[in-house]
Amino acid sequence: MNEAEIHPQDTPDDIRDITEIAARLERTNELLQRMLAEVAKTPSTHAIFVDAGYVYAAAGLLVAGTEDRRSFDLDAEGLIEAFIDKARIIFADSRLLRVYWYDGARRRIHTSEQQSIAELPDVKVRLGNLNANNQQKGVDSLIRTDLESLARHRAISDAALVGGDEDLVSAVEAAQGYGARVHLWGIEAGEGRNQAEPLLWEVDSQRTFDLEFCKPYVTRRPVTTYEHEGDPPPSRDQVRFIGAQIAATWLVERGREAVAELLPGHPYLPGPVDQDLLIEAEKLLQRSLRGHAVLRRALRDGFWQHVQSQF
């Protein structure tokens, strides 16, 4: 207590109260300094949130010239390790909590590839649903839930978000509301942008990975042809039967609800579904149907005939 703080008119009781208050303030300052010292010793933590659908589409288009997953292989393990290495450099004084890998799967059942990714150290696979049109459902809400929960519980101080969908804006805002910093990572687009502008506006920083970064992790699959010189093409009845056979298989594998979603579009199939049907038929026939418009119509006819007979 400074002598200047005690005035001649102060009574002994006043002086005692002032002295006690000063002692309490001093103890409080000591406690605050200790807390700040402990906080300074505690390392910050970061996590990486990867929208796999965005990565496949953007990296596939950049390196292989296509967004179709069936046309290229992605070394997910290598790419995840590259993301982790990049984070070590950017967040030099921070430790990694884990990598969250968000993807879609029919009935949320892991594919063999997703199982392999889930077995990687420091990686958590989170699955949304995949509908009959091969569109992911529920992935954005999973990202928001994880981002918000980790930020709210102070489990992370920084989040690296690999994605581009405008629906992720709410996830960013939720995490920032709890004090976390969100850094948007993207993959170079050949033309224009592959990330929504509102998302770019909301994040704390942005980083784009170029062709050289992505190239080692994407490999174009060789085009398989089944043509044999001199072999006659299959008949329309054969192809129609194959179409019905594939429909029966899909009802079991994909579920009745997923196949029933296609009915309102009869006699047309969504592009990804039509492509799946063609690829499956070519495997069974060991024969390419590309360029055979009549046979492809027979294939769809057989598919629809079986589907409609079941509903």
C-alpha positions as CSV (number, residue, x, y, z in Angstrom):
1,M,0.0,0.0,0.0
2,N,1.4,3.4,-1.0
3,E,1.4,6.0,1.8
4,A,-0.2,8.4,-0.6
5,E,-3.4,6.3,-0.6
6,I,-3.9,6.8,3.1
7,H,-5.2,10.2,4.1
8,P,-4.9,12.0,7.5
9,Q,-8.7,11.9,8.0
10,D,-8.8,8.1,7.6
11,T,-9.7,6.3,10.8
12,P,-7.9,3.2,11.9
13,D,-10.8,1.1,10.6
14,D,-10.6,2.8,7.2
15,I,-6.8,2.2,7.0
16,R,-7.4,-1.5,7.9
17,D,-10.0,-1.9,5.2
18,I,-7.8,-0.2,2.6
19,T,-4.9,-2.4,3.5
20,E,-7.1,-5.6,3.2
21,I,-8.4,-4.5,-0.2
22,A,-4.9,-3.9,-1.4
23,A,-3.7,-7.3,-0.2
24,R,-6.6,-9.0,-2.0
25,L,-5.9,-7.1,-5.2
26,E,-2.2,-8.2,-5.0
27,R,-3.3,-11.9,-4.5
28,T,-5.7,-11.6,-7.5
29,N,-2.9,-10.2,-9.7
30,E,-0.6,-13.1,-8.7
31,L,-3.3,-15.6,-9.6
32,L,-4.0,-14.0,-12.9
33,Q,-0.2,-14.0,-13.7
34,R,0.0,-17.7,-12.9
35,M,-3.0,-18.5,-15.1
36,L,-1.6,-16.5,-18.0
37,A,1.7,-18.3,-17.5
38,E,-0.1,-21.7,-17.7
39,V,-2.1,-20.7,-20.8
40,A,1.2,-19.7,-22.4
41,K,2.6,-23.1,-21.7
42,T,-0.4,-24.9,-23.2
43,P,0.0,-25.5,-26.9
44,S,-2.7,-24.4,-29.3
45,T,-4.5,-27.2,-31.2
46,H,-5.7,-27.4,-34.8
47,A,-7.8,-29.9,-36.8
48,I,-8.3,-30.4,-40.5
49,F,-11.8,-30.9,-41.9
50,V,-11.9,-32.4,-45.4
51,D,-15.0,-32.5,-47.6
52,A,-14.0,-35.5,-49.7
53,G,-16.6,-34.8,-52.3
54,Y,-15.0,-31.5,-53.0
55,V,-11.5,-33.0,-53.0
56,Y,-12.4,-35.7,-55.5
57,A,-14.2,-33.4,-57.8
58,A,-11.6,-30.5,-57.7
59,A,-8.5,-32.7,-57.8
60,G,-9.9,-35.0,-60.4
61,L,-10.8,-32.2,-62.7
62,L,-7.5,-30.4,-62.2
63,V,-5.2,-33.5,-62.7
64,A,-7.3,-36.0,-64.7
65,G,-9.7,-33.7,-66.4
66,T,-12.8,-35.3,-64.9
67,E,-14.9,-35.2,-61.7
68,D,-16.0,-38.8,-62.2
69,R,-14.5,-40.8,-59.4
70,R,-14.6,-44.0,-61.5
71,S,-12.2,-42.4,-64.0
72,F,-9.2,-41.9,-61.6
73,D,-7.7,-43.1,-58.4
74,L,-7.0,-40.8,-55.5
75,D,-4.2,-41.6,-53.0
76,A,-6.2,-40.4,-50.0
77,E,-3.5,-41.6,-47.5
78,G,-0.8,-39.6,-49.3
79,L,-3.0,-36.5,-49.7
80,I,-4.0,-36.6,-46.0
81,E,-0.4,-36.8,-45.0
82,A,0.4,-33.9,-47.3
83,F,-2.3,-31.8,-45.6
84,I,-0.9,-32.7,-42.2
85,D,2.6,-31.7,-43.2
86,K,1.3,-28.4,-44.6
87,A,-0.6,-27.8,-41.3
88,R,2.7,-28.4,-39.3
89,I,4.3,-25.6,-41.2
90,I,1.4,-23.2,-41.1
91,F,0.5,-23.9,-37.4
92,A,4.1,-24.2,-36.3
93,D,3.4,-23.8,-32.5
94,S,0.2,-26.0,-32.6
95,R,-0.5,-29.7,-32.3
96,L,-2.8,-31.7,-34.5
97,L,-6.0,-33.0,-32.9
98,R,-7.0,-35.1,-35.9
99,V,-8.1,-35.0,-39.5
100,Y,-11.8,-35.3,-40.2
101,W,-12.7,-36.9,-43.6
102,Y,-16.3,-36.4,-44.7
103,D,-17.7,-38.5,-47.4
104,G,-20.9,-40.1,-48.6
105,A,-21.9,-43.7,-48.7
106,R,-25.2,-45.5,-49.4
107,R,-26.9,-46.2,-46.1
108,R,-23.8,-44.8,-44.5
109,I,-22.0,-48.1,-44.9
110,H,-18.2,-47.7,-45.4
111,T,-16.8,-48.7,-48.7
112,S,-13.5,-50.6,-48.7
113,E,-11.7,-47.4,-49.6
114,Q,-13.4,-45.5,-46.7
115,Q,-12.5,-48.3,-44.3
116,S,-8.8,-48.0,-45.3
117,I,-8.9,-44.3,-44.7
118,A,-10.7,-44.8,-41.3
119,E,-7.8,-47.0,-40.2
120,L,-5.2,-44.3,-40.7
121,P,-3.8,-42.8,-37.6
122,D,-5.2,-39.4,-36.5
123,V,-8.1,-39.7,-39.1
124,K,-11.8,-39.8,-38.3
125,V,-14.1,-40.8,-41.2
126,R,-17.6,-39.3,-41.0
127,L,-20.2,-40.4,-43.5
128,G,-23.3,-38.7,-44.9
129,N,-25.7,-40.5,-47.1
130,L,-25.4,-41.1,-50.8
131,N,-28.7,-40.9,-52.7
132,A,-29.6,-42.7,-56.0
133,N,-28.1,-39.8,-58.0
134,N,-24.8,-40.2,-56.2
135,Q,-25.3,-36.9,-54.4
136,Q,-24.0,-36.5,-50.9
137,K,-26.6,-35.7,-48.2
138,G,-25.9,-34.5,-44.7
139,V,-22.1,-33.9,-45.0
140,D,-22.3,-30.2,-44.5
141,S,-24.3,-30.6,-41.3
142,L,-21.7,-33.1,-40.0
143,I,-19.0,-30.6,-40.6
144,R,-20.9,-27.9,-38.8
145,T,-21.6,-30.1,-35.8
146,D,-18.0,-31.1,-35.4
147,L,-16.6,-27.6,-36.0
148,E,-19.0,-25.9,-33.6
149,S,-18.6,-28.6,-30.9
150,L,-14.8,-28.5,-30.9
151,A,-14.7,-24.7,-30.9
152,R,-17.3,-24.5,-28.1
153,H,-15.3,-26.8,-25.9
154,R,-12.0,-25.0,-26.7
155,A,-10.6,-28.3,-28.2
156,I,-9.2,-26.4,-31.2
157,S,-7.9,-22.9,-31.7
158,D,-7.6,-23.2,-35.5
159,A,-9.5,-25.2,-38.1
160,A,-8.3,-25.9,-41.7
161,L,-11.4,-26.4,-43.8
162,V,-10.9,-28.1,-47.2
163,G,-14.1,-27.5,-49.1
164,G,-16.0,-25.0,-51.2
165,D,-19.8,-25.3,-50.6
166,E,-21.7,-22.2,-49.6
167,D,-23.6,-24.3,-47.1
168,L,-20.3,-24.4,-45.0
169,V,-20.7,-20.7,-44.2
170,S,-22.9,-21.5,-41.2
171,A,-20.2,-23.9,-39.9
172,V,-17.5,-21.2,-40.2
173,E,-19.6,-18.7,-38.4
174,A,-20.5,-21.1,-35.6
175,A,-16.8,-21.9,-34.9
176,Q,-15.7,-18.3,-35.1
177,G,-18.5,-17.4,-32.6
178,Y,-16.6,-19.5,-30.0
179,G,-13.2,-17.9,-30.8
180,A,-11.7,-20.4,-33.2
181,R,-10.0,-19.2,-36.4
182,V,-11.1,-20.9,-39.6
183,H,-8.7,-21.2,-42.6
184,L,-10.1,-22.2,-45.9
185,W,-8.0,-24.5,-48.1
186,G,-8.9,-25.1,-51.7
187,I,-7.7,-26.8,-54.9
188,E,-6.9,-24.8,-57.9
189,A,-9.6,-24.5,-60.5
190,G,-8.8,-24.6,-64.2
191,E,-11.2,-21.8,-64.9
192,G,-13.2,-19.6,-62.5
193,R,-13.6,-20.7,-58.9
194,N,-14.6,-23.9,-57.3
195,Q,-15.4,-22.3,-53.9
196,A,-18.4,-20.1,-53.1
197,E,-17.7,-16.4,-52.6
198,P,-19.7,-16.1,-49.4
199,L,-17.5,-18.8,-47.9
200,L,-14.3,-17.0,-49.0
201,W,-15.6,-13.8,-47.4
202,E,-16.2,-15.4,-44.0
203,V,-13.0,-17.3,-43.3
204,D,-9.9,-15.9,-41.5
205,S,-7.5,-16.9,-44.3
206,Q,-7.3,-18.7,-47.6
207,R,-4.9,-21.1,-49.3
208,T,-5.0,-22.8,-52.7
209,F,-3.1,-26.0,-53.6
210,D,-2.0,-26.0,-57.2
211,L,-1.5,-28.7,-59.9
212,E,2.0,-29.6,-58.7
213,F,0.8,-30.3,-55.2
214,C,-2.2,-32.5,-56.3
215,K,-0.5,-34.3,-59.2
216,P,1.2,-37.1,-57.1
217,Y,-2.1,-38.1,-55.6
218,V,-4.3,-38.5,-58.6
219,T,-3.9,-41.2,-61.3
220,R,-6.1,-41.5,-64.3
221,R,-7.4,-45.1,-64.8
222,P,-6.8,-46.7,-68.2
223,V,-9.8,-46.9,-70.4
224,T,-11.0,-50.5,-70.6
225,T,-12.6,-51.6,-73.9
226,Y,-14.3,-54.9,-74.4
227,E,-14.5,-54.9,-78.2
228,H,-13.2,-58.1,-79.9
229,E,-12.7,-57.9,-83.6
230,G,-15.2,-60.1,-85.5
231,D,-17.5,-60.8,-82.5
232,P,-21.1,-60.0,-83.2
233,P,-22.7,-57.4,-80.9
234,P,-25.2,-58.7,-78.3
235,S,-28.8,-58.8,-79.2
236,R,-31.4,-56.3,-77.8
237,D,-33.0,-59.1,-75.8
238,Q,-29.6,-60.0,-74.2
239,V,-29.0,-56.4,-73.2
240,R,-32.6,-55.9,-72.0
241,F,-32.1,-59.0,-69.7
242,I,-28.8,-57.5,-68.4
243,G,-30.7,-54.2,-67.6
244,A,-33.3,-56.1,-65.6
245,Q,-30.5,-58.1,-63.8
246,I,-28.7,-54.9,-62.8
247,A,-32.0,-53.4,-61.5
248,A,-32.6,-56.5,-59.3
249,T,-29.1,-56.2,-58.0
250,W,-29.4,-52.5,-57.2
251,L,-32.7,-53.1,-55.3
252,V,-30.7,-55.4,-53.0
253,E,-27.5,-53.3,-52.8
254,R,-28.9,-49.8,-52.8
255,G,-32.2,-50.4,-51.2
256,R,-35.8,-50.1,-52.4
257,E,-36.1,-46.5,-51.3
258,A,-33.0,-45.4,-53.3
259,V,-34.3,-47.1,-56.5
260,A,-37.8,-45.8,-55.9
261,E,-36.5,-42.2,-56.0
262,L,-35.8,-42.8,-59.8
263,L,-39.4,-43.5,-60.7
264,P,-40.6,-39.9,-61.1
265,G,-38.0,-39.4,-63.8
266,H,-39.1,-42.4,-66.0
267,P,-38.2,-43.0,-68.8
268,Y,-35.0,-41.0,-68.1
269,L,-32.2,-41.7,-65.6
270,P,-30.0,-39.1,-63.9
271,G,-26.7,-38.8,-65.7
272,P,-24.6,-40.5,-62.9
273,V,-27.1,-43.3,-62.5
274,D,-27.2,-43.9,-66.3
275,Q,-23.4,-44.0,-66.3
276,D,-23.4,-46.6,-63.5
277,L,-25.9,-48.7,-65.4
278,L,-23.8,-48.6,-68.6
279,I,-20.6,-49.5,-66.8
280,E,-22.2,-52.4,-64.9
281,A,-23.7,-53.7,-68.2
282,E,-20.4,-53.5,-70.0
283,K,-18.7,-55.5,-67.2
284,L,-21.3,-58.2,-67.4
285,L,-21.4,-58.4,-71.2
286,Q,-17.6,-58.0,-71.6
287,R,-18.5,-55.7,-74.4
288,S,-18.6,-51.9,-74.9
289,L,-22.0,-50.4,-75.6
290,R,-20.5,-47.0,-76.5
291,G,-21.8,-45.9,-79.8
292,H,-24.7,-48.5,-79.8
293,A,-27.7,-46.2,-79.1
294,V,-30.2,-48.9,-79.8
295,L,-28.6,-51.3,-77.4
296,R,-28.3,-48.6,-74.7
297,R,-32.1,-48.0,-75.1
298,A,-32.7,-51.7,-74.7
299,L,-30.6,-51.6,-71.5
300,R,-32.6,-48.8,-70.0
301,D,-35.9,-50.6,-71.1
302,G,-34.9,-53.7,-69.3
303,F,-33.9,-51.7,-66.2
304,W,-37.1,-49.8,-66.1
305,Q,-39.3,-52.9,-66.8
306,H,-37.9,-54.7,-63.7
307,V,-38.1,-51.6,-61.5
308,Q,-41.7,-50.9,-62.4
309,S,-42.6,-54.5,-61.8
310,Q,-41.4,-54.1,-58.2
311,F,-43.4,-51.0,-57.3
